[in-house]
Amino acid sequence: MSTERKVALVAGANGVIGRNLVDHLATLGDWEVIGLSRRGGPAGGRIRHLAVDLLDPADCRDRLGGLGEVTHIFYAAYQDRPTWAELVPPNLAMLVNLVDAVEPVATNLRHVSLMQGYKVYGAHLGPFKTPAKETDAGHMPPEFNIDQQDFLEQRQHGKSWTWSALRPSVVCGFALGNPMNLALVLAVYAAISRELGLPLRFPGRPGAYDSLLEMTDAGLLAKATVWAATDERCGNQAFNINNGDLFRWRDLWPAIARHFELDVAPPLPMSLADVMADKEPLWDAMVQRHGLERNSYRDVSSWRFGDFVFAWDYDVIADGSKARRFGFHEYVDTEEMFLRIFDDLRKRRVIP
């Protein structure tokens, strides 16, 4: 094991990606971890948390300007906005503000890791070339993922540190209050369906039930992120990171229904953001009746993201072979992943 001091600065430490990354780093034994988020978090062991507003350059300088010990920056912060164009300014600004505050003082900085996604390939816009490869041509902006990578590439010129860009599919793991949490969408949708005595219906567009998809387990992504940040071969490279298997909802949906002891009914296109908008009183009653943790309906609801994913009536897959060629060989069975996350949510008393 390396005796060199490694200090990770994880931006977005309370999200589904950042939280699992912090947890993974804590198991490795040779890392100190500083988690960044707007609301901070509890300290423990080699982990401490800082509350910072990454949109505020002055706050970044005040709170992060003394972090000279940082050796690795892991950037997984995200600000949601209603349109693709509106996503660019805040998400680029947060990364710039963080690097501007930390890089000048972190004299032993070795690596900056950037979390991206298949939006780089235009997956959010409509049918795109699949399986997508890291070398594929870009698409018409706006796209904050590309702007963030361009910033890092330009900033890195002539520097001793390197960067990497991780491109997962939909990331699944435990987190609350996250705008992009598909596993929680499925779990809460199934729990409410069961509470109402309804079968589990796929709510997406016609055609989406049969599209070919893949997911990325948050634990697997955490391992890949640390690997790319510490293997010299990965410097200044982008990698697609996915579970390694493919699925169609038509095959996975019955397994999800069985796990919740629900029947399956034919798909019925509907907006979850609309049909679940009035379910807060029902959720509050479920929390009381089943003795669940008192999580607000808002914290367990990512309905808009569910609608986004369930609207993919085209294949959404990327080629993960580059990571394997460079030495990362982890994989996860997607059906097992979902069922494991559902069981974990039950254990945590998030769902009945």
C-alpha positions as CSV (number, residue, x, y, z in Angstrom):
1,M,0.0,0.0,0.0
2,S,1.3,3.5,-0.9
3,T,2.5,5.5,2.1
4,E,2.1,8.8,0.2
5,R,-0.6,11.0,1.7
6,K,-3.7,11.1,-0.4
7,V,-6.4,13.7,0.4
8,A,-9.6,13.7,-1.6
9,L,-11.8,16.7,-2.0
10,V,-15.3,15.4,-3.1
11,A,-17.7,18.0,-4.5
12,G,-21.3,17.0,-4.3
13,A,-20.7,14.7,-1.4
14,N,-24.3,14.2,-0.5
15,G,-25.5,13.1,-3.9
16,V,-25.9,9.6,-5.1
17,I,-22.5,9.6,-6.8
18,G,-20.5,11.7,-4.3
19,R,-22.0,9.9,-1.2
20,N,-21.0,6.5,-2.5
21,L,-17.6,7.8,-3.5
22,V,-16.9,9.1,0.0
23,D,-18.0,5.8,1.5
24,H,-15.7,3.9,-0.9
25,L,-12.7,6.1,-0.2
26,A,-13.3,5.6,3.6
27,T,-12.9,1.8,3.1
28,L,-9.5,2.1,1.4
29,G,-7.5,3.1,4.5
30,D,-5.0,5.4,2.8
31,W,-7.2,8.3,2.0
32,E,-8.3,11.4,3.9
33,V,-11.7,12.7,2.6
34,I,-13.1,16.2,2.6
35,G,-16.7,16.3,1.4
36,L,-18.2,19.4,0.0
37,S,-21.9,20.2,-0.2
38,R,-24.3,23.1,0.4
39,R,-25.5,21.6,3.8
40,G,-22.3,19.9,5.0
41,G,-22.4,16.6,6.9
42,P,-21.1,14.7,9.9
43,A,-17.4,14.1,10.5
44,G,-16.0,10.7,11.3
45,G,-12.7,8.9,11.1
46,R,-10.8,10.2,8.1
47,I,-13.9,12.0,6.7
48,R,-14.9,15.6,7.3
49,H,-17.4,17.7,5.6
50,L,-17.5,21.4,4.6
51,A,-20.6,23.4,3.7
52,V,-19.8,25.7,0.8
53,D,-21.8,27.5,-2.0
54,L,-19.8,26.6,-5.1
55,L,-21.8,29.2,-7.0
56,D,-20.2,31.9,-4.9
57,P,-16.5,32.6,-5.8
58,A,-15.9,34.5,-2.5
59,D,-17.4,31.7,-0.4
60,C,-15.2,29.2,-2.2
61,R,-12.1,31.3,-1.6
62,D,-13.0,31.7,2.1
63,R,-13.8,28.1,2.8
64,L,-11.5,26.2,0.4
65,G,-8.6,28.5,0.1
66,G,-6.8,26.9,3.0
67,L,-7.0,23.3,1.7
68,G,-3.4,23.1,0.6
69,E,-3.3,19.4,1.5
70,V,-5.6,18.3,-1.3
71,T,-4.1,15.8,-3.7
72,H,-7.2,14.8,-5.7
73,I,-10.3,16.7,-6.6
74,F,-13.4,14.6,-7.4
75,Y,-16.1,16.7,-9.0
76,A,-19.6,15.3,-8.8
77,A,-21.6,18.5,-8.0
78,Y,-24.7,19.3,-10.0
79,Q,-27.3,22.1,-10.2
80,D,-30.6,21.3,-11.8
81,R,-32.3,23.8,-14.1
82,P,-35.4,23.6,-16.3
83,T,-33.7,23.7,-19.7
84,W,-30.4,22.4,-21.2
85,A,-29.2,26.0,-21.9
86,E,-29.8,27.1,-18.3
87,L,-27.8,24.2,-17.0
88,V,-24.5,25.5,-18.5
89,P,-23.7,28.7,-16.5
90,P,-24.2,27.3,-13.0
91,N,-22.6,23.9,-13.6
92,L,-19.6,25.4,-15.3
93,A,-19.2,28.2,-12.7
94,M,-19.2,25.7,-9.8
95,L,-16.3,23.7,-11.3
96,V,-14.4,26.9,-12.2
97,N,-14.9,28.4,-8.7
98,L,-13.7,25.2,-7.0
99,V,-10.6,24.9,-9.1
100,D,-9.8,28.6,-8.8
101,A,-10.0,28.3,-5.0
102,V,-8.1,25.1,-4.5
103,E,-5.5,24.6,-7.3
104,P,-3.3,27.6,-6.4
105,V,-2.9,26.4,-2.8
106,A,-2.8,22.6,-3.4
107,T,0.8,22.4,-4.4
108,N,0.7,18.6,-4.4
109,L,-2.4,18.3,-6.5
110,R,-2.2,15.2,-8.7
111,H,-5.5,14.7,-10.4
112,V,-8.9,16.3,-11.0
113,S,-11.7,13.8,-11.7
114,L,-14.8,15.1,-13.6
115,M,-18.1,13.3,-13.5
116,Q,-20.0,13.4,-16.8
117,G,-22.5,11.2,-18.5
118,Y,-24.0,10.1,-21.8
119,K,-25.2,13.7,-22.5
120,V,-21.8,14.1,-24.0
121,Y,-23.1,11.9,-26.8
122,G,-26.5,13.6,-27.1
123,A,-28.3,10.8,-25.3
124,H,-30.8,13.3,-23.8
125,L,-31.7,14.8,-27.2
126,G,-32.9,11.7,-29.0
127,P,-31.6,8.6,-30.8
128,F,-27.8,8.8,-31.0
129,K,-25.0,6.6,-32.3
130,T,-24.8,3.4,-30.2
131,P,-22.8,2.0,-28.7
132,A,-21.3,5.4,-28.0
133,K,-17.6,5.6,-27.8
134,E,-15.3,8.1,-26.1
135,T,-14.0,9.2,-29.5
136,D,-17.4,10.0,-31.0
137,A,-18.0,13.4,-32.5
138,G,-19.5,16.1,-30.4
139,H,-23.0,17.6,-30.9
140,M,-24.4,21.1,-31.1
141,P,-24.2,23.0,-27.8
142,P,-25.3,23.9,-25.2
143,E,-23.8,21.1,-23.1
144,F,-22.2,21.8,-19.8
145,N,-20.4,18.4,-19.6
146,I,-18.3,19.5,-22.7
147,D,-17.7,23.0,-21.4
148,Q,-16.5,21.5,-18.1
149,Q,-14.1,19.2,-19.9
150,D,-12.8,22.0,-22.1
151,F,-12.1,24.1,-19.0
152,L,-10.1,21.3,-17.4
153,E,-8.2,20.6,-20.6
154,Q,-7.2,24.2,-21.0
155,R,-6.4,24.6,-17.3
156,Q,-4.2,21.5,-17.2
157,H,-1.8,22.7,-20.0
158,G,1.7,22.9,-18.5
159,K,0.6,21.6,-15.1
160,S,1.8,18.5,-13.2
161,W,-1.7,17.3,-12.4
162,T,-3.9,15.3,-14.8
163,W,-7.6,15.0,-15.3
164,S,-10.1,12.2,-16.1
165,A,-13.7,12.2,-17.2
166,L,-16.0,9.4,-16.1
167,R,-19.1,8.8,-18.2
168,P,-21.7,6.6,-16.5
169,S,-25.1,5.7,-17.6
170,V,-28.0,6.3,-15.1
171,V,-26.3,6.0,-11.7
172,C,-28.2,3.9,-9.1
173,G,-27.5,3.9,-5.4
174,F,-28.6,5.3,-2.1
175,A,-29.2,9.0,-1.7
176,L,-32.1,11.2,-0.6
177,G,-33.1,14.6,-1.9
178,N,-31.4,13.9,-5.3
179,P,-33.0,15.1,-8.5
180,M,-31.6,12.1,-10.4
181,N,-32.3,8.9,-8.5
182,L,-34.0,6.3,-10.6
183,A,-33.8,3.5,-8.0
184,L,-35.7,5.6,-5.6
185,V,-38.3,6.5,-8.3
186,L,-38.9,2.8,-8.9
187,A,-39.1,2.0,-5.2
188,V,-41.5,4.7,-4.2
189,Y,-43.6,4.3,-7.3
190,A,-43.9,0.5,-6.5
191,A,-44.6,1.2,-2.8
192,I,-47.4,3.6,-3.6
193,S,-48.8,1.3,-6.2
194,R,-48.9,-1.4,-3.6
195,E,-50.5,0.9,-1.0
196,L,-53.3,1.7,-3.5
197,G,-53.8,-2.0,-4.4
198,L,-52.7,-1.3,-8.0
199,P,-50.5,-3.4,-10.3
200,L,-47.1,-2.1,-11.4
201,R,-47.5,-0.4,-14.8
202,F,-44.6,0.9,-16.9
203,P,-45.4,4.6,-17.3
204,G,-43.1,5.4,-20.1
205,R,-43.5,6.2,-23.8
206,P,-44.6,3.5,-26.2
207,G,-41.4,1.9,-27.4
208,A,-39.4,2.7,-24.3
209,Y,-40.5,-0.7,-22.8
210,D,-38.5,-2.5,-25.5
211,S,-35.5,-0.2,-25.8
212,L,-32.0,-1.5,-25.0
213,L,-30.5,0.2,-21.9
214,E,-27.8,-0.1,-19.3
215,M,-27.2,1.3,-15.8
216,T,-24.2,2.1,-13.6
217,D,-24.1,1.0,-10.0
218,A,-22.9,3.8,-7.7
219,G,-20.5,1.5,-5.9
220,L,-18.9,0.3,-9.2
221,L,-18.7,3.9,-10.4
222,A,-16.9,4.9,-7.1
223,K,-14.3,2.1,-7.7
224,A,-13.8,3.2,-11.4
225,T,-13.4,6.9,-10.3
226,V,-10.7,6.1,-7.9
227,W,-9.0,3.8,-10.3
228,A,-9.0,6.4,-13.1
229,A,-7.6,9.0,-10.7
230,T,-4.7,6.9,-9.4
231,D,-3.6,4.9,-12.5
232,E,-1.1,7.0,-14.5
233,R,-2.3,5.4,-17.7
234,C,-5.7,7.1,-17.3
235,G,-4.3,10.7,-17.2
236,N,-6.2,13.1,-19.5
237,Q,-8.6,10.4,-20.6
238,A,-12.4,9.9,-20.7
239,F,-14.0,6.5,-19.9
240,N,-17.5,5.2,-20.3
241,I,-18.4,3.3,-17.1
242,N,-21.4,1.0,-17.0
243,N,-22.4,-2.3,-15.3
244,G,-21.4,-4.4,-18.2
245,D,-24.8,-5.9,-19.1
246,L,-27.8,-4.7,-21.1
247,F,-31.5,-5.0,-20.4
248,R,-35.0,-4.0,-21.6
249,W,-37.7,-2.8,-19.2
250,R,-40.1,-5.5,-20.6
251,D,-37.7,-8.1,-19.1
252,L,-36.7,-6.3,-15.9
253,W,-40.2,-4.9,-15.0
254,P,-41.7,-8.2,-13.9
255,A,-38.7,-8.9,-11.6
256,I,-39.2,-5.5,-10.0
257,A,-42.9,-6.2,-9.6
258,R,-42.2,-9.6,-8.0
259,H,-39.9,-8.0,-5.5
260,F,-42.7,-5.8,-4.3
261,E,-45.2,-8.6,-4.5
262,L,-47.1,-6.8,-7.2
263,D,-48.8,-7.9,-10.4
264,V,-47.8,-6.4,-13.7
265,A,-50.3,-4.7,-16.0
266,P,-49.7,-3.5,-19.5
267,P,-47.7,-0.3,-19.9
268,L,-49.7,2.9,-19.7
269,P,-48.0,6.1,-20.8
270,M,-48.3,8.8,-18.1
271,S,-46.3,11.6,-16.6
272,L,-45.2,10.7,-13.1
273,A,-44.6,14.3,-12.4
274,D,-48.3,14.8,-12.9
275,V,-49.9,11.7,-11.5
276,M,-47.7,11.6,-8.4
277,A,-48.1,15.3,-7.7
278,D,-51.0,14.8,-5.3
279,K,-49.5,11.8,-3.4
280,E,-47.8,13.7,-0.6
281,P,-50.7,13.1,1.9
282,L,-50.7,9.4,1.0
283,W,-46.9,9.3,1.5
284,D,-47.1,11.0,4.9
285,A,-49.8,8.5,5.9
286,M,-47.6,5.6,4.8
287,V,-44.6,6.9,6.8
288,Q,-46.8,7.0,9.9
289,R,-48.5,3.6,9.3
290,H,-45.4,1.7,8.4
291,G,-43.1,3.4,10.9
292,L,-40.8,4.7,8.2
293,E,-38.1,7.3,8.7
294,R,-39.6,10.8,8.4
295,N,-38.3,11.7,5.0
296,S,-40.3,14.3,3.2
297,Y,-42.1,13.5,0.1
298,R,-39.9,15.9,-1.7
299,D,-36.8,14.1,-0.6
300,V,-38.0,10.7,-2.0
301,S,-39.4,12.1,-5.2
302,S,-37.5,12.3,-8.4
303,W,-40.5,12.1,-10.7
304,R,-39.3,14.4,-13.4
305,F,-36.1,12.3,-13.8
306,G,-38.2,9.2,-13.9
307,D,-40.2,10.7,-16.8
308,F,-37.0,11.6,-18.5
309,V,-35.6,8.0,-18.4
310,F,-38.8,6.3,-19.2
311,A,-39.2,8.4,-22.3
312,W,-36.2,6.8,-24.0
313,D,-37.9,4.9,-26.8
314,Y,-34.4,4.4,-28.4
315,D,-31.3,2.5,-27.3
316,V,-29.2,4.2,-24.7
317,I,-25.9,2.3,-24.5
318,A,-22.2,3.0,-24.6
319,D,-19.1,1.0,-25.3
320,G,-17.3,0.3,-22.0
321,S,-14.4,-1.6,-23.5
322,K,-11.9,1.3,-23.2
323,A,-11.9,1.1,-19.4
324,R,-11.4,-2.6,-19.6
325,R,-8.4,-2.2,-22.0
326,F,-6.9,0.3,-19.5
327,G,-7.3,-2.2,-16.7
328,F,-10.7,-1.7,-15.0
329,H,-12.7,-5.0,-15.0
330,E,-15.4,-4.6,-12.4
331,Y,-19.0,-5.5,-13.4
332,V,-22.4,-5.6,-11.7
333,D,-25.6,-7.5,-12.6
334,T,-28.2,-4.8,-13.1
335,E,-31.2,-6.8,-11.9
336,E,-29.4,-7.8,-8.8
337,M,-28.3,-4.1,-8.3
338,F,-31.9,-2.9,-8.3
339,L,-33.1,-5.6,-5.9
340,R,-30.2,-4.9,-3.6
341,I,-30.9,-1.2,-3.5
342,F,-34.6,-1.8,-2.8
343,D,-33.7,-4.1,0.1
344,D,-31.3,-1.4,1.4
345,L,-34.1,1.2,1.2
346,R,-36.3,-1.1,3.2
347,K,-33.5,-1.7,5.8
348,R,-33.1,2.0,6.1
349,R,-36.9,2.3,6.6
350,V,-37.2,4.6,3.6
351,I,-39.9,2.4,2.0
352,P,-42.2,-0.2,3.6
